[in-house]
């Protein structure tokens, strides 16, 4: 992951040299911290049954910009620069289906070893329910991390991005060709599909679809595929789901 040039901490004014505080940081390799956070996050995902996330250069640009912004200004928060995470990603060309962001800062007057700083960020996010959810989100397929140090306060600011590209969005159709209304569940929400009706769903992630067919004792579950067309039909007195 490239490290963008940092703003100089010292400037000459009226022949005097004005410098920001010399915070310890020489033994902290920030590029290595970025890489370690990605590795440790994927280890955490693997232990929890989630697929690994892969680095994306546009998300990397987004994370680097925001980490540098917070380090330069010491303004902290997901909207510290007046925009939201998804807006920052879109502005840098990331065509997303979903975007999420973890941020944090760490400080020690003694400084940090590289491994220690990465571990503190990862452990802190694991211990926070919202950040933990982002780390383990099954919808996320891509990631990026950037860490920057404030020349004024010595704080280390970290930005961890997760995303799923628009190209992975799933669109499918379900038609009710039977004479009775059909109920089905998708993503935790129940839908009613009247007879002779077709509905189109667009989803960032293909959750299983569970159908309750009239007169059938058991629910039926299908895994929607992109572009698929499903139909509920009545055949020989029984209800069935076909794909075509």
N, C-alpha and C positions, 0 to 999 in steps of 0.2 A: 504494500500500500504506500503510495508516494506521500512524502511529507512536504507540504507547501512551505515556501519561505516565510519565516516569522518576522514580524515587525521588530526593528532594532529596539533594544531596551534602553539605550543611551542616546542622548542628543546633545550637540554643542550649542550653547547659547551665551552670547557675549563673552566668548573666550573661556567660559567655564563648562565643565563636563557634568551634565546632570544625568544621573543613572537611576534606574529602578532598583529596588533592593535585590541583592544577589542571593536569591533563594536557592537552597540546595536542589540540584536536579541533574548534575553531571553524570551520576551513576544510573540514571533512569533512561532507558532506551524506549522512547515513546512508540516508535514503529514496532518494536518487539511487544510492547504492552498491547497495542492494537491487535496483533496477531494472536497473542496468548488469550485475549478475551474471546475471540472468535473460536479458538480451539476449545477452551473450557466451556463455552456455551454449547458447542456441539457435543461435548462429552456429557453435559447435563441433559441435553435433548435425547441422546442415545439411551441413557439410563432410564428416561421417562417414557420411552417408546416413540419419540418423535423423530422424523427424518432430519438429517443434517441440513443446515442452511449454507449456501455458497456465497462467496463475496461477489458483489455487483459494483462495477466502477461508478455508476451514476449515484447509487446510494452512498458510495465512498466519498464522492464530491459533496454530497449533502451533509454527511456526518462531519467531514473536515471543515466545511464552511461554518457549521454551527458551533463546533467545539472551539474553533479559533475565535469566533465572535464572542462567546461567553468568556473565554480567557482574556480577550482584549478589553472587554467592557466590565467584566465581573458582574454582569447581569445574568441571573439564573432563572430558568423556567422554560417550559415547552414553547411558550410564545414570547420569549425574551426579546426577539428581534421584530416582533409585530406580526409574525406569520406562524402558521401551524405546520407540524411535521410534513403532512401530505403536500402542502403548498410548496414547501422548500424542495421536496423531492421532485414535484412536477416542474418546478422552475429550472431544474437541472436535467430535465429530459427523461425522468423515470416515469414511464407509462404504466401506472399501477392499477392493480385490482384492490390491493389493500396495502396500507403502510402503518407501521407503529414505531414508537421511539421510546427508548429508555435513556435517561440522563442521570448524572450524579456528579458530585465533586468530592475530592479528598484533600486533606491538608495535614502536613506534619512539619514542624519546624526543623526536624532532623532529616527530612526527605524520605524517599522510598527506594528500595531496591526494585528492579523491574518486575520480578515475579510477585513481590509483595503487593505492588500497586495494582497489577492485573487481578490478583486474587481478591483484594478488598472490594474492587468494583463488582466483580462477579458475585461474591458472597453477599454483598449488600443488595443486589437486585434479586437474588434468590430468596432473601428473607422478606421481601416486600411483595404482597399478593399481586398487585397490578403489574409490576415489573416481571415477576415470575411468570405470569400468564403470557406476556409478550415473548419471553424466552422459550416457552414451551408450545406456543401457538402452532397447531398443525397446518394452518393455512399458509404460514410463512415459508418461503422457499429460498429467499435471498437475504443477505445481511451486509452490514458494514459497521466498522467501529473507528472512532477517532478520539484521541486524547490530546489535550493541549494544556499548557501551564500558563497561568496568569503572571506576567512580569511584576505586577503591582502587589498582589496578595500572596502569591506562591501557590494558590489553589490549582489542583489538577481537575480539569473538567472533562468528562467522558460523555460521548454520544454513541449510542448503539441503535442502529436502524434495522428494522425487519420489513420485508416486502414480499409481495407476490405480484408478478407482472400481469398486465391486462391480457396478454396472450393466453394465460392459463384460465381465464374465465370460462365457465361452463354454461351453455344455453341449451335447454331442452324443452320439449312440448309434451303435454299430456291431454288427451282427448277422452271424453266420456261418450261413447257410442251406445251406451245401454239406456234403458228406459228409467233408471233410478239414479238418484243423486249418490255421489261417491265422496267419502271423506278420506283425506290423506294428510300425513304429517311430514314436514320438511324443515329441517333446521330448528326444531323445537316449536314450530308453528303449525296449527291445524288449518286445513283448507277444505271448503265444500265446493265440489264441482258438479253443477247441475247437468241433467241429461243434454246431449247434443251440444256440448260446450268444449272448447279447447282453450287451454291456458298455457302461456309461455313463461318459463322461469329463467332468470339469469342469476347465476351464483358465482361468487368468487371461488368457492370450494364446493365440490360435489358431495353434499351430504346424502346419506341414504334416504330414500323416500319410502315411507310405510303407508300402505293402503288398507282401508277397511272396506271390503267388498260386501254388498248386500247378501245376506244369507250364508256367507262363508264363516265358519267357526274360527279360523285363524287369520291374523293379519298377514299381508304379503309385503315383503321388502325388496326393493330393487335399488341398484346403484346407478344413478343417472350418468349417462355419457354425453359428452359434448355433441350437439347436433342431433341427438336421438329423438325419436317420436314414439311416445307410449300411448296405448289406447286401451280403455276398459270396454270390454264387450260381453254380451250375454250370449252364450252358446250352449245349446242343448239343456237349457234350464239352469246353467251354472255361469258364474261370472269369472272372467279371466283377464289377465293383462298381457297384451302383445306388444312387441317392439318392431317398428318398421320404419 
